[in-house]
Amino acid sequence: MSVIIFILKIRAMTRVFLELTSLSMLTFFMTFYISCKVPESESADVMDWKTIKVTASAYNSKASQSEGNPRITAWGDTLSPGMNVIAISRDLMKKGLEYNTPVKIDGLSGIFFVKDKMHHRWKNKIDIYMGNDVKKARNWGRKKISIQYLIQKDSITDETSK
């Protein structure tokens, strides 16, 4: 619809020029518009939620819990309270948990995003960002939970064939 309005505005400004080329312009814009759309069924078939069990703890934006600036992640993002962010152990990157991967965490609402990574010594672990609320992070403690993360279906079949 917006393509047609755009074409009509151009036609009003340069009527003589567009009378000669309106069919070719309309064809171009309609082809461009249609080619940019991704069918919903196609994009839904490419992604899937994968479930794994991990050890989960929590962390805050406090200097005592971090090396360097506690609000800057290992990938360079700036954290602020209220963000749904997790840090992952580096071994989880091999399983498809990469930068900006959406993650569902059992026991918590909302979608979290991978924005930070931990020291190499940690294995099969996530750290949930809890802003400046140290009490909330301590109440969470450390527990084994299930998480679900979005992954391309090709990656799932590749991993299971190994």
C-alpha positions in Angstrom: 0.0 0.0 0.0 2.8 2.5 0.9 4.5 1.8 -2.4 1.4 2.9 -4.3 1.1 6.1 -2.2 4.8 6.8 -2.9 4.3 6.4 -6.6 1.3 8.7 -6.5 3.3 11.4 -4.8 6.0 11.1 -7.4 3.4 11.3 -10.2 1.9 14.5 -8.8 5.4 16.1 -8.8 6.5 15.0 -12.2 3.4 14.1 -14.1 4.8 14.3 -17.6 7.8 12.2 -16.8 5.8 9.5 -15.0 3.2 9.3 -17.7 5.9 7.9 -19.9 7.4 5.5 -17.3 4.6 4.8 -14.8 4.2 1.2 -15.8 7.9 0.5 -15.5 8.2 2.4 -12.2 5.2 0.5 -10.8 6.6 -2.8 -11.9 10.0 -1.9 -10.4 8.6 -0.9 -7.0 6.1 -3.8 -6.8 8.9 -6.3 -7.6 11.2 -4.6 -5.0 8.5 -4.7 -2.3 7.5 -8.3 -2.9 11.1 -9.5 -3.0 11.8 -7.9 0.4 9.1 -9.8 2.2 10.0 -13.2 3.8 7.1 -15.6 4.0 6.2 -16.2 7.7 6.0 -20.0 7.2 9.5 -20.1 5.8 11.1 -18.1 8.6 9.3 -20.2 11.3 10.5 -23.5 9.7 14.1 -22.4 10.0 14.3 -21.8 13.7 13.5 -24.0 16.7 13.9 -23.9 20.5 16.5 -26.3 21.9 16.5 -27.2 25.6 19.5 -27.9 27.8 20.3 -28.1 31.5 22.8 -25.7 32.9 24.0 -24.3 36.2 22.6 -20.8 36.7 23.8 -18.1 39.0 23.2 -14.3 39.1 25.4 -11.2 38.8 25.2 -7.5 39.3 26.8 -4.3 37.9 29.2 -4.0 40.9 32.9 -3.5 40.7 33.5 -6.3 43.2 31.9 -8.8 40.8 33.8 -7.8 37.7 37.2 -7.0 36.2 37.3 -3.5 34.7 34.0 -1.6 34.1 31.2 -3.7 35.6 28.6 -2.3 33.2 30.5 -3.3 30.0 30.2 -6.9 28.8 32.9 -9.0 27.2 31.3 -8.3 23.8 31.2 -4.5 24.5 27.6 -3.9 25.3 26.6 -1.5 28.1 24.4 -3.0 30.8 21.7 -1.1 32.6 19.3 -2.3 35.3 16.1 -3.9 33.9 17.8 -5.5 30.9 17.1 -9.2 30.3 20.7 -10.3 29.8 22.7 -13.4 30.5 26.4 -14.3 30.4 27.4 -17.7 29.2 30.3 -20.1 29.7 32.3 -20.2 26.5 31.7 -23.9 26.0 28.0 -23.1 25.4 29.0 -21.1 22.2 29.8 -24.5 20.6 26.2 -25.6 21.3 24.7 -22.6 19.4 24.4 -20.0 22.3 26.1 -17.1 20.6 25.9 -13.3 20.9 22.3 -12.0 21.0 20.7 -15.5 21.1 17.2 -15.3 22.6 16.9 -17.5 25.8 13.9 -18.6 27.9 14.9 -19.4 31.5 12.8 -21.8 33.7 11.5 -19.9 36.7 11.8 -16.4 35.1 9.5 -14.6 32.7 10.5 -13.0 29.5 13.1 -13.6 26.9 16.8 -13.0 27.8 19.6 -12.3 25.4 23.2 -13.5 25.4 25.2 -10.3 25.8 28.2 -11.4 28.0 30.6 -14.3 28.3 32.4 -15.7 31.3 35.9 -16.7 32.1 37.2 -19.9 30.4 37.2 -21.8 33.7 33.4 -22.0 33.8 31.6 -24.9 32.0 27.9 -25.4 31.2 26.9 -22.3 33.2 24.9 -19.1 32.7 24.9 -16.0 34.8 21.7 -14.0 34.9 22.1 -10.2 35.0 20.1 -8.6 37.9 21.1 -5.0 37.6 22.2 -3.5 41.0 19.9 -5.7 43.1 22.5 -7.7 45.1 19.8 -9.2 47.4 17.8 -10.5 44.4 21.0 -12.1 43.0 21.8 -13.7 46.3 18.3 -15.0 46.7 18.6 -16.6 43.3 21.8 -18.4 44.4 23.1 -21.1 42.2 20.8 -23.9 40.8 20.5 -26.4 38.0 17.8 -25.4 35.6 16.6 -25.9 32.0 16.9 -23.2 29.5 15.5 -23.0 25.9 17.3 -21.1 23.2 16.5 -20.3 19.6 18.7 -22.0 17.1 18.6 -22.7 13.4 17.3 -26.1 12.6 20.3 -26.9 10.4 22.5 -26.4 13.6 20.4 -29.0 15.5 20.8 -31.7 12.9 24.5 -30.9 12.5 25.1 -31.2 16.2 23.1 -34.5 16.6 25.1 -36.1 13.7 28.4 -35.5 15.5 
